[in-house]
């Protein structure tokens, strides 16, 4: 990968990996950002299946991706939760885990092609989008 990864690419990677894990049966996903010497140096993806966390093979990524993913995950953590998901962060020795639990029953109808885009909208909805959606919901009688 490039030495610099933009926001859009970082979000694409997150949503693509999350979608792949969900399609393979995970209801919880984790990104571990390693920082053994203070700065982000690697990122690993984990999925929760069969009552245990499983590190996905081949997901060890380099320093550039880890540096790009961390602020995007921090943004998701600031929102904390949505109607179909919730997030939490916790530290382990030399790393930070970002866990996202999803209500996968609501995602079952989406396929591998549509799910990453849906997750991007779900996790990275900005304030302007949220206000617009709220106004639309009020206009159409979905919010009392």
C-alpha positions as a Python dict, from the first residue, in 0.01 Angstrom:
ca = {
    (1, 'X'): (0, 0, 0),
    (2, 'X'): (100, 364, -37),
    (3, 'X'): (288, 533, 243),
    (4, 'X'): (-11, 770, 282),
    (5, 'X'): (-367, 641, 279),
    (6, 'X'): (-656, 883, 249),
    (7, 'X'): (-973, 882, 457),
    (8, 'X'): (-1187, 728, 184),
    (9, 'X'): (-949, 437, 134),
    (10, 'X'): (-927, 374, 511),
    (11, 'X'): (-1306, 365, 534),
    (12, 'X'): (-1328, 134, 232),
    (13, 'X'): (-1083, -109, 392),
    (14, 'X'): (-1274, -107, 722),
    (15, 'X'): (-1613, -160, 561),
    (16, 'X'): (-1487, -425, 318),
    (17, 'X'): (-1322, -625, 597),
    (18, 'X'): (-1622, -586, 829),
    (19, 'X'): (-1859, -696, 551),
    (20, 'X'): (-1647, -1001, 473),
    (21, 'X'): (-1645, -1105, 840),
    (22, 'X'): (-2021, -1049, 878),
    (23, 'X'): (-2093, -1257, 569),
    (24, 'X'): (-1877, -1531, 722),
    (25, 'X'): (-2095, -1535, 1034),
    (26, 'X'): (-1951, -1275, 1273),
    (27, 'X'): (-2179, -1053, 1478),
    (28, 'X'): (-1890, -867, 1637),
    (29, 'X'): (-1578, -736, 1468),
    (30, 'X'): (-1257, -596, 1611),
    (31, 'X'): (-969, -395, 1479),
    (32, 'X'): (-654, -408, 1689),
    (33, 'X'): (-413, -121, 1631),
    (34, 'X'): (-71, -211, 1767),
    (35, 'X'): (144, 70, 1906),
    (36, 'X'): (439, -94, 2080),
    (37, 'X'): (644, 227, 2078),
    (38, 'X'): (362, 480, 2100),
    (39, 'X'): (281, 523, 1729),
    (40, 'X'): (43, 300, 1533),
    (41, 'X'): (244, 28, 1361),
    (42, 'X'): (0, -240, 1253),
    (43, 'X'): (-367, -329, 1224),
    (44, 'X'): (-529, -669, 1261),
    (45, 'X'): (-891, -766, 1206),
    (46, 'X'): (-1073, -1011, 1433),
    (47, 'X'): (-1421, -1160, 1420),
    (48, 'X'): (-1625, -1310, 1703),
    (49, 'X'): (-1760, -1653, 1608),
    (50, 'X'): (-1827, -1969, 1805),
    (51, 'X'): (-1785, -1787, 2139),
    (52, 'X'): (-1428, -1673, 2069),
    (53, 'X'): (-1230, -1404, 1890),
    (54, 'X'): (-1054, -1522, 1573),
    (55, 'X'): (-780, -1326, 1404),
    (56, 'X'): (-851, -1320, 1034),
    (57, 'X'): (-563, -1460, 831),
    (58, 'X'): (-380, -1220, 609),
    (59, 'X'): (-513, -906, 776),
    (60, 'X'): (-189, -787, 931),
    (61, 'X'): (-143, -452, 770),
    (62, 'X'): (137, -203, 772),
    (63, 'X'): (206, 118, 950),
    (64, 'X'): (44, 346, 689),
    (65, 'X'): (-289, 165, 707),
    (66, 'X'): (-282, 151, 1088),
    (67, 'X'): (-222, 528, 1101),
    (68, 'X'): (-511, 584, 858),
    (69, 'X'): (-753, 347, 1034),
    (70, 'X'): (-702, 479, 1386),
    (71, 'X'): (-868, 823, 1340),
    (72, 'X'): (-1158, 667, 1152),
    (73, 'X'): (-1213, 417, 1432),
    (74, 'X'): (-1186, 699, 1689),
    (75, 'X'): (-1462, 880, 1500),
    (76, 'X'): (-1685, 571, 1520),
    (77, 'X'): (-1606, 544, 1893),
    (78, 'X'): (-1711, 906, 1949),
    (79, 'X'): (-2056, 825, 1812),
    (80, 'X'): (-2057, 511, 2027),
    (81, 'X'): (-2372, 353, 1896),
    (82, 'X'): (-2648, 359, 1642),
    (83, 'X'): (-2976, 177, 1598),
    (84, 'X'): (-2802, -127, 1447),
    (85, 'X'): (-2460, -118, 1613),
    (86, 'X'): (-2257, -21, 1916),
    (87, 'X'): (-1887, 34, 1962),
    (88, 'X'): (-1637, 26, 2244),
    (89, 'X'): (-1264, 73, 2280),
    (90, 'X'): (-1031, -91, 2526),
    (91, 'X'): (-658, -107, 2563),
    (92, 'X'): (-440, -411, 2586),
    (93, 'X'): (-64, -423, 2625),
    (94, 'X'): (90, -230, 2333),
    (95, 'X'): (-240, -209, 2141),
    (96, 'X'): (-590, -66, 2133),
    (97, 'X'): (-891, -277, 2040),
    (98, 'X'): (-1189, -121, 1867),
    (99, 'X'): (-1491, -354, 1894),
    (100, 'X'): (-1811, -311, 1699),
    (101, 'X'): (-2119, -521, 1768),
    (102, 'X'): (-2374, -531, 1488),
    (103, 'X'): (-2735, -642, 1474),
    (104, 'X'): (-2661, -880, 1189),
    (105, 'X'): (-3018, -1006, 1151),
    (106, 'X'): (-3094, -671, 991),
    (107, 'X'): (-2796, -707, 757),
    (108, 'X'): (-2869, -1061, 634),
    (109, 'X'): (-3045, -944, 319),
    (110, 'X'): (-2741, -749, 198),
    (111, 'X'): (-2484, -923, -18),
    (112, 'X'): (-2108, -885, -41),
    (113, 'X'): (-2148, -615, -302),
    (114, 'X'): (-2396, -396, -108),
    (115, 'X'): (-2291, -455, 252),
    (116, 'X'): (-1967, -247, 254),
    (117, 'X'): (-2152, 62, 130),
    (118, 'X'): (-2431, 8, 379),
    (119, 'X'): (-2178, -23, 664),
    (120, 'X'): (-2006, 298, 550),
    (121, 'X'): (-2335, 484, 577),
    (122, 'X'): (-2411, 324, 911),
    (123, 'X'): (-2074, 389, 1078),
    (124, 'X'): (-1958, 712, 914),
    (125, 'X'): (-2280, 912, 898),
    (126, 'X'): (-2178, 1274, 949),
    (127, 'X'): (-2373, 1542, 1134),
    (128, 'X'): (-2518, 1691, 814),
    (129, 'X'): (-2643, 1350, 700),
    (130, 'X'): (-2791, 1282, 1044),
    (131, 'X'): (-2977, 1615, 1046),
    (132, 'X'): (-3106, 1552, 695),
    (133, 'X'): (-3225, 1203, 788),
    (134, 'X'): (-3393, 1337, 1101),
    (135, 'X'): (-3576, 1605, 899),
    (136, 'X'): (-3685, 1346, 643),
    (137, 'X'): (-3811, 1116, 917),
    (138, 'X'): (-4015, 1396, 1077),
    (139, 'X'): (-4155, 1499, 740),
    (140, 'X'): (-4266, 1143, 668),
    (141, 'X'): (-4406, 1080, 1017),
    (142, 'X'): (-4144, 828, 1131),
    (143, 'X'): (-4038, 1028, 1437),
    (144, 'X'): (-4302, 1138, 1684),
}
